[in-house]
Amino acid sequence: MDYPQDADGQALRTVAAEGNDMTEPMDIDYIVVTPTEQAAFLAATVVTQVGYSFKIAFDEEYQDWICYCTKCMIPDHAAIVVCQSELDSMCKPFGGYSDGWRTDGNQG
């Protein structure tokens, strides 16, 4: 597949190179950074209303609370960009912001 020359495109190329089927759904974890644990839980409450599941963790290195917002979807560049923008907008009122994504793929 031909992906744009940006960070998301590079990440998608890496996922494809790892042998994943890019035409089939996979869980994608979107990372939302929040300043407090309470903000992470508020963000989680909002994102579940639009179909994301979540996991909250504390990042020792950066001293931030992270809300991992997970959605099972086909890894399409445009859709991933939309999800990040959507999460950014939804979590901004709590001091949160979208900070990339990751996936374990669908090869297993």
GUTOR-469035 format. One record per residue (C-alpha): residue number from 1; residue in one letter; x, y, z negated. Coordinates in steps of 0.2 Angstrom, whole numbers, plus 2048, in hexadecimal, padded with zeros to 3 digits. Last residue first. Layout:
BEGIN
<drentor resi="NUM" resn="A" east="X" north="Y" up="Z"/>
...
This chain:
BEGIN
<drentor resi="108" resn="G" east="7F8" north="7BB" up="7B2"/>
<drentor resi="107" resn="Q" east="7FB" north="7C6" up="7C1"/>
<drentor resi="106" resn="N" east="7EE" north="7D4" up="7BD"/>
<drentor resi="105" resn="G" east="7F9" north="7E2" up="7B7"/>
<drentor resi="104" resn="D" east="801" north="7E6" up="7A6"/>
<drentor resi="103" resn="T" east="7FC" north="7F8" up="7A8"/>
<drentor resi="102" resn="R" east="802" north="809" up="7A4"/>
<drentor resi="101" resn="W" east="7FB" north="81B" up="7A4"/>
<drentor resi="100" resn="G" east="801" north="82D" up="7A3"/>
<drentor resi="99" resn="D" east="800" north="83A" up="796"/>
<drentor resi="98" resn="S" east="7EE" north="840" up="795"/>
<drentor resi="97" resn="Y" east="7EB" north="84E" up="788"/>
<drentor resi="96" resn="G" east="7E4" north="850" up="777"/>
<drentor resi="95" resn="G" east="7E1" north="85F" up="76C"/>
<drentor resi="94" resn="F" east="7D0" north="859" up="767"/>
<drentor resi="93" resn="P" east="7C7" north="864" up="774"/>
<drentor resi="92" resn="K" east="7D4" north="85E" up="781"/>
<drentor resi="91" resn="C" east="7CE" north="84C" up="780"/>
<drentor resi="90" resn="M" east="7C0" north="84C" up="78D"/>
<drentor resi="89" resn="S" east="7C9" north="857" up="799"/>
<drentor resi="88" resn="D" east="7D9" north="84D" up="799"/>
<drentor resi="87" resn="L" east="7D0" north="83D" up="799"/>
<drentor resi="86" resn="E" east="7C7" north="842" up="7A9"/>
<drentor resi="85" resn="S" east="7D7" north="849" up="7B1"/>
<drentor resi="84" resn="Q" east="7E0" north="838" up="7AD"/>
<drentor resi="83" resn="C" east="7D1" north="82E" up="7B4"/>
<drentor resi="82" resn="V" east="7D0" north="839" up="7C4"/>
<drentor resi="81" resn="V" east="7E3" north="836" up="7C7"/>
<drentor resi="80" resn="I" east="7E0" north="823" up="7C5"/>
<drentor resi="79" resn="A" east="7D2" north="823" up="7D0"/>
<drentor resi="78" resn="A" east="7DC" north="82C" up="7DE"/>
<drentor resi="77" resn="H" east="7EA" north="820" up="7DC"/>
<drentor resi="76" resn="D" east="7E0" north="810" up="7DC"/>
<drentor resi="75" resn="P" east="7E4" north="802" up="7D0"/>
<drentor resi="74" resn="I" east="7D3" north="7F9" up="7D1"/>
<drentor resi="73" resn="M" east="7CB" north="7FB" up="7C0"/>
<drentor resi="72" resn="C" east="7CA" north="7F5" up="7AE"/>
<drentor resi="71" resn="K" east="7CB" north="804" up="7A3"/>
<drentor resi="70" resn="T" east="7D5" north="807" up="793"/>
<drentor resi="69" resn="C" east="7D7" north="817" up="789"/>
<drentor resi="68" resn="Y" east="7E7" north="815" up="77E"/>
<drentor resi="67" resn="C" east="7E5" north="823" up="771"/>
<drentor resi="66" resn="I" east="7F6" north="828" up="76B"/>
<drentor resi="65" resn="W" east="7F9" north="832" up="75B"/>
<drentor resi="64" resn="D" east="809" north="83C" up="75B"/>
<drentor resi="63" resn="Q" east="819" north="83B" up="751"/>
<drentor resi="62" resn="Y" east="824" north="83B" up="761"/>
<drentor resi="61" resn="E" east="82E" north="82B" up="75C"/>
<drentor resi="60" resn="E" east="822" north="824" up="750"/>
<drentor resi="59" resn="D" east="814" north="824" up="75C"/>
<drentor resi="58" resn="F" east="804" north="820" up="752"/>
<drentor resi="57" resn="A" east="7F8" north="814" up="75A"/>
<drentor resi="56" resn="I" east="7E5" north="814" up="75F"/>
<drentor resi="55" resn="K" east="7DD" north="807" up="76B"/>
<drentor resi="54" resn="F" east="7CF" north="80B" up="777"/>
<drentor resi="53" resn="S" east="7C2" north="805" up="783"/>
<drentor resi="52" resn="Y" east="7BD" north="810" up="791"/>
<drentor resi="51" resn="G" east="7AB" north="811" up="798"/>
<drentor resi="50" resn="V" east="7A6" north="823" up="798"/>
<drentor resi="49" resn="Q" east="79F" north="823" up="786"/>
<drentor resi="48" resn="T" east="7AF" north="81A" up="780"/>
<drentor resi="47" resn="V" east="7B9" north="829" up="785"/>
<drentor resi="46" resn="V" east="7B0" north="835" up="779"/>
<drentor resi="45" resn="T" east="7B1" north="82A" up="769"/>
<drentor resi="44" resn="A" east="7C4" north="826" up="76D"/>
<drentor resi="43" resn="A" east="7C7" north="839" up="76E"/>
<drentor resi="42" resn="L" east="7C0" north="83B" up="75D"/>
<drentor resi="41" resn="F" east="7CA" north="82D" up="757"/>
<drentor resi="40" resn="A" east="7DA" north="834" up="75E"/>
<drentor resi="39" resn="A" east="7D6" north="845" up="757"/>
<drentor resi="38" resn="Q" east="7D3" north="83E" up="745"/>
<drentor resi="37" resn="E" east="7E4" north="835" up="747"/>
<drentor resi="36" resn="T" east="7EC" north="846" up="74B"/>
<drentor resi="35" resn="P" east="7F5" north="84F" up="759"/>
<drentor resi="34" resn="T" east="7EE" north="845" up="767"/>
<drentor resi="33" resn="V" east="7F7" north="83D" up="776"/>
<drentor resi="32" resn="V" east="7EC" north="834" up="783"/>
<drentor resi="31" resn="I" east="7F4" north="825" up="78C"/>
<drentor resi="30" resn="Y" east="7E9" north="81D" up="799"/>
<drentor resi="29" resn="D" east="7EA" north="80A" up="798"/>
<drentor resi="28" resn="I" east="7E5" north="801" up="7A8"/>
<drentor resi="27" resn="D" east="7DD" north="7F0" up="7A8"/>
<drentor resi="26" resn="M" east="7DE" north="7E8" up="7B9"/>
<drentor resi="25" resn="P" east="7D2" north="7E7" up="7C7"/>
<drentor resi="24" resn="E" east="7D6" north="7DF" up="7D8"/>
<drentor resi="23" resn="T" east="7DC" north="7E7" up="7E8"/>
<drentor resi="22" resn="M" east="7EE" north="7EB" up="7E1"/>
<drentor resi="21" resn="D" east="7F1" north="7D8" up="7DE"/>
<drentor resi="20" resn="N" east="800" north="7D9" up="7D2"/>
<drentor resi="19" resn="G" east="811" north="7D2" up="7D7"/>
<drentor resi="18" resn="E" east="81D" north="7DE" up="7CD"/>
<drentor resi="17" resn="A" east="81F" north="7E8" up="7DD"/>
<drentor resi="16" resn="A" east="80D" north="7ED" up="7DC"/>
<drentor resi="15" resn="V" east="80F" north="7F4" up="7CB"/>
<drentor resi="14" resn="T" east="81F" north="7FD" up="7D0"/>
<drentor resi="13" resn="R" east="816" north="805" up="7DF"/>
<drentor resi="12" resn="L" east="808" north="80A" up="7D4"/>
<drentor resi="11" resn="A" east="814" north="813" up="7C8"/>
<drentor resi="10" resn="Q" east="81C" north="81C" up="7D6"/>
<drentor resi="9" resn="G" east="80B" north="822" up="7DD"/>
<drentor resi="8" resn="D" east="807" north="828" up="7CB"/>
<drentor resi="7" resn="A" east="817" north="831" up="7CA"/>
<drentor resi="6" resn="D" east="815" north="839" up="7DB"/>
<drentor resi="5" resn="Q" east="819" north="835" up="7ED"/>
<drentor resi="4" resn="P" east="808" north="82F" up="7F2"/>
<drentor resi="3" resn="Y" east="805" north="81D" up="7F4"/>
<drentor resi="2" resn="D" east="805" north="812" up="803"/>
<drentor resi="1" resn="M" east="800" north="800" up="800"/>
